């Protein structure tokens, strides 16, 4: 059910009807000018990190302003990953609007395909398309997608030895040059969040006489590790004041697969309360610092006079555990890792409202296109969520799929979640209404056997939709094309 967060009351049927009448035309058709688009994508930002969504331990005034003047969806999911670097498949899905095993950019040579991208579709519709920050896709895909680029980060993360957050290597795009020379690498000598925001501000500021509408793709490296932030932000989150999450555990109850990959060994075993508090402090500080940079972009957009004619979509590529369930990373099927915050703001969008959504991040592309009146390519598989924004329906899907390599599979409704571990043939079942922190496993309850069987059947249906090659009887053999991958 859609809720108005500012009034803390449910929308009445009559009000929803009135809202629907206002949506008889796409936003682009209602506007005097083509609708601009600002897409903000963060990295590793969990759903529990936005103050406006009820998490009062963190300060996020810029993101809060989007939530207060736009529509938030509380149940938006990353479909999963065939790689330890979960952000890589996530960005492939976002940019193609296709499902996890259908993007044409996974390791299987026979599945390579060149589908129209988010930026490419807006570019073909006459938009100036701009990208800054993390890309993490092939650069030939970048070049067909964007007309402008500044402070582009080509890879996945800036490790300590690569300069971390303070000395990362960026690239500027110059289409007048040829070959590899179109990108000029440089080190800006300031925090990645500051450099990315400055590039976005410059793009807006330089558009005073631009005749084309714009589509901006602004992708922060934060709050992905290394978690480096100015001292004044760290001081706002004293480690001793950080609350342990309700689902904190020193160990995960069992090896759920990839238990010792890079993300998980960032903290030792057992997960001590002290280390979890330290990581939480660093994580929140990095998000607040990034939020201030987002605020600079929104302020420049307002100063430019283009804010009222700009659609803004804010989200992240997935979440993060950070001590929950004894885990630190995102390579798991718990809600803290598979969900992401998701906010849509623009002319005609209901203000200060919340709705569940039950859709995947790959709906960003068709949603932005439909709202702007840009043709959606036939190759796009994800549904636009415009019917959810209009109040015509509550959710895009009844059941949600999740998967991580050959180790985990998940099926989730609004009420229940089933996680299945193919290699060890083990299940977990959670009542998501009564147990949102996923702490009480019901899989051993004989009364739940019928529900588990039905959800396993639903999972097989979803696997076919997603193109998942894994079979439960031969998980490693069926998944052999994806084993032994190394990703940044």
N, C-alpha and C positions, 0 to 999 in steps of 0.2 A: 504494500500500500504506500502510495506517495504521501510524504509528510512535509508540512511546512515547518522548517526548523526554527525560524524566527518567532512564529506564533505558537509553536509546540502543539499544533492541532492538525487533525486529518483534513485533507481536502474533501469537500462535499462533492457529491456526484454532479450537482448543478455547476459548481465552479469548474470541475474538470471538463464539463460539456462546453462551457464558455471558452476555456482555454483551447479546446479542440477547434472551435469555430475560427479562432485567430490563426490557426495553422492550416487553413485550407490552401494556402499558397506557400511555396518554399520561401525561406527568408530572403534569398537573392531576388526573388520576384517582387517581394514586398518593398525591398530597399530601392532607393533611387539609383544607387550605384552598386556594382558587384560587391559581394561581401568579402572582406579580408579574413584571413585565417591565421591565428597564432596557436601553434601546437607546442606545448611545453612538456618535455619528457625528462623525468629524473631517473636516477639509477640506484636500484636497491632500496627504494623508499616504501616502507611497509604501510599497511592501512591504518596502523595505530599511531601515526605521526602527524596528524592534523588536528590542531586545537579545536577548530570549528566542528569537528566530527566527534567531539566529546572527550578528547584526550588532553587534560588540563596540565600535564607535566611539561608540555613542550609549547614553545611560542612560535607561531607561524602566521603573523598578521597578513602577509600578502596573499598566501593561499587561502586564508580565512576570508579575505575580501572577495575572492572568486566564489567561494562557497556561499557567502551571504548574498551575493548578487547573481548567483547561478544555480544550477541543479547538480546535486551530488548523487552518485550511484554507489551504494555500499557494497555490492557483491559483483565485482568485476575481476576477471581471472586471466592469468597467463595459462595457456593450455599445457605448457610444460617444456621439456627440453630433451634433445638427443645428445646434449653436450653438458659437461660440467659447468661451462660458461653459459648459464641460463639466459643471460641477456642477448646472446647472439641469435638463437632461434626466435626470441621474443621480438626483436627488431625486424627480422625477416617477415614475421606474421603481420606486424603493424604496417610495414611498408608495402606489402602485397595485398593485404586484406584476405589472405588465404590461411588455411589450417596448417598445423604444425608440420605434417609430412607432405604438404602440397605446395610449398613456397617456391620450388624449383631451385633452391639454394641450400640444400642439405648435402651431405658428403656423397650421395649416390650419383655416379656419373650418368646413369641411364635416366635419372629423374631431373636433370638440369633443364631449366626452362627460363624464358625471359618474359616474365609477366609485367604488365604495366604497373607502375608504382604510384604511391601517394603523390609524391612531388611531380612525377611525370604527367599524371592526369591533370593536375592544376596548371602545369606548364602548357600542356596542349590546349587548355581552355583560355589561354591568354594571360595567365598570371605570371608575375615575377615570383620565382620560387627561391627561397633563401634557406641555407642551413648553417648552423653553428653548433659546435660541441661534438659529443660522441656520435660516431656513425656506426662502426662495427659491422659493416657490410662491404662487399666488394666495391672498389672505387669506380669501376665502370658503371655500376648501378647508381652511384652518386652523380656521375656526370650526366646521365640521361634524366636525372630527377630535378636538378637545380640549376638555375641561371646565375645565382650569386652564392658565394660562400666565403666566410671569414671566421677565423679561429676554429677551423675544422679539426677534430681529433679523430684520426683514422682508425685507431685500434679500439681495444676493449677497455683497458684500464692503464693508468700510468703508475706502474709499480715504483717502489722506493728507488730502485737502481735506475729507473727511467726519468726520475725527477719528482715523482709523487705528485701531490696536488700543487706544490709550489713552483715546480720547474718543469712542467710537462711540455711536450713538443706538439705544437699546433701547425696548421697549414692554412694559407690564404689561397683563394682560387682566382686565377686570371685567365679567362677564356680566350684572350688574344694570343696566348702562347700555345705551343704545340706539345703533344706527348706528355711526358712526366713533368715537364716544365710548367704546366698549368697550375701546379701546386708548389708553393714556396714554403718550406718548413722554417719555423722560428720558435724561440722560447721567449714568452712574454715577461717572465720574471715576476709574476703575481699569481695568486690563487686561480685555479681553473674556473671556479664559479664566477669570479670577478671578470676574467677574460671573456668568458662566454656571454655574460650579461652585457658587457661593454660592446661586443660585436653586434648583439641584437639591438641595443640602443642606437648604435651608429647607423644600422640599416634603416631603422624607423626615421631617424633624424634626417638622413640623406634623401628622403622620399618627398620632399616638399613639392617638387614639380613633376613627380611621377604620374604617368597617365594610366598605368596598369594597376589592377588590384594586386595584393601580395598574399603569398602563403609562406609563413615562417615556421621552420622546424628547429626548435631550440632544445638541445639535448644536453643536460648537465651531466658531469661525471660524478657529482655528489648525489647521495651520501655514501657511494661505494668507497671501500678502503683503497689506499691508505687514508685513514680518517684524520686529516690534518686541517686545522681550523685556526683562525686568529685567536690569540689568548683571551681577548675580551669576550669572545663567545663561549669559550670553555669555562670562563669564570661564572657564567650564568647558570651552569649546570654542575654544582659541586657533586663530586662522586658519591660522597656519603649521603646525599639527599636523594639519590636515584632509587626508586622503588624497584624491587625485584618483580618480574612479571608473575602473574598468578600461576602460569604453567611452567615456571622455572623448575628445572631438574638438574642435578649434577651430571647425569648420564641419560642418554636416550634408553628406553627399556630394552632395546635390542638393536643389532646392527641393521639399519634400514637400507644399506647400500651406500658406497662412497663415504663411509663414516670418517675416513681419514684423508679426504681430499683437501685442497688448499684452504677453502673457506672454513672447514671445521678445525683445522689445526692452528688457526689464528689465536685460539685460546686453548689452554691445556686441559687435561682430564684429571680429575673431575672438574666440571665448570664451577669454579668457586664464586660465591656471591660477590666478592670483591672485584673479580675480573669482569663479571657481567655488569656490575655497576660502572666500572671504568669504561667499558665499551658503550654502554648506554649514554653516558655523559658525552663521549666523543661523537657518537651518532647524532644525538639531539643538537649538539653545538653546530655540527656540520650542516644539518638541515636548517637551523635558524639562520646561519650565515647565508646559505643558498636562498632562503626565503627573502632575505633583504635584497639580494640581487634580482630576484623575480620582481620585487617591489619596484626596483629601478626601471625595469622593462615596462611594467604596467604604468608607471608614472610618465614615461616618455610617450607611450601610446596615447595617454590622456592629453598630454601637452600638444601632441601632433594634431589633435582634433579627429583622429580616426577611430578612437575607442568605441564610439557608439555604433560603428559599422564594422566591427571586428568580432568574429566568432573566436572564442578562446576555449581550447580543450587542454586540460591539465591531467596528467597521469604519470605513472612510473612503469618500468618494465616488469616488475614483480615485487614481492616483499622480502623479508629477512627475519630469521629466527631470533638471533641475539639473546641466547640463553633459554628461550622457550623450548620445552620438551628436551632439554639437554643438548640442543643444537645451536649452531652459530650462523649457518648459511641459509641458502634458499633452495637447496637440493632436497626438498621434501614436499609432502602434500598437505601439510597443515595450513590453515587459513592465513596465518601470519606471513607465510611465504608465497602462496599461490595467488593471493589477492593483492590489489593495488588501489590506492585512492584514485578517484575519477570524478572530475568536475567539468561541466559544460556551461559556458556563459556566453550570452550574445543577445542580440535584439529578439524579443519575443520568447526567450527562454524563461520558464518560471523561476522566480527569484527565491533563494533561501529554502529550497525544497530538497528532500531526500527521497530516494526510491531504491529498491534493491537492485534491479537491472538484470542480474543473472545472464551476463554476456561476457565475451572475451575481449581482450585488448585489440584484436584485429578488426573490431568494429569502428575504430577511430577513422580509418580511411573512408568507408562508405558513408559514415555519419557526416563527416565534414563535407564530403562531396554533395550529398543530398541537400544539406542546409544551404550550401553556397550555390546550388543549381548547376553543379558541374557533373557531366555524365559519369556514371559509375561503370567501369569496365566490366564486361561479361565474366572476366576471369575472377572477380572478387567473390569469395565464398561467404564472408561474414555478413550478417545483416546490419543494415543501418538501424540505429536506435531512435530514429525520429519518432516512430510510433510510441515509444516509451516516454519521450519528452512531451509528446502531445497528450499523453494520458489515455491513449487508445488501448494500451495493454500494460501490464505491470512488469513482465519479464520477457526476455528474448528466448530463453530456453528453460525447459522444465528441469533438465539434468545437465550438469557440467562435467566435462572430462578433465582429467589431469594425468600427466605421466612424466616420470623422470628416468631417462635411459631405459635399461631393461630391469631396473631395480624396483620401480613403484608404478602402480596405476591407481587412479582415483575416480570415483563417480559420486556426485553430490547433488542433492536437491536442496531446497531451502530448509528442509526439516532434518535430513540425515546425510551423513557422509560415510562412504565405505572406501577404505584404502586397502589395496591388495599388493602383496610383495611376492612377485612370481618366483624368484629364486629360492625363497624359503617357504613358499606356500603358506603365508600367514596373512591374516586379515585384521583390520581394526574397524569398528563401527562406532560412530558418535551421533548422539542426538544433538543437532546443532542449535535447536531452539532452547533446550534445557541446559546444554553444556557447550556454549560457544568457544570455550577455551580448549576443548577437545582433551579432557582429562579423564573421562570415565569411559573406557573401552567396553562396549556391549557385545563384542563378537563372541564371547563365550557363553552368552545367555541363550539357552535353548529356545526361548520364545522368539528370538530374533532370527532363527534359521531361515524362515520363509522370506523375510525381508532381505537378508543377505543374498539368497539365491536369486531373487528378483533383481536386485541391484547389480549382481554380477552379469545377469543377462543384459541389463541396460548398458553396462560398461562395454560389452561386446558390440552393441549397436553403435555406440559412440566411437569406438575404435575404428569401425568401418568408415564413419563419416570423416574422421581425422586422417585416415590413411595409415594408422598405426600397424606396422608389420609384425608386432610381437604376438606370439601364441603362448598360451599358458602352459602347454605341455612341453614346449621346447623354447624357453625364453632366450637363451643365449644363441642358439642356432638361428632362430628366426630373426634375431636382432644383429646378426654378425656384421652387416654393412656399417653399423654405427659404433662398433667396439674399437677400443684403442685409439680414440680420437684425442688430440691435444688442442686446447683452445686457450686463448688469452682471456 
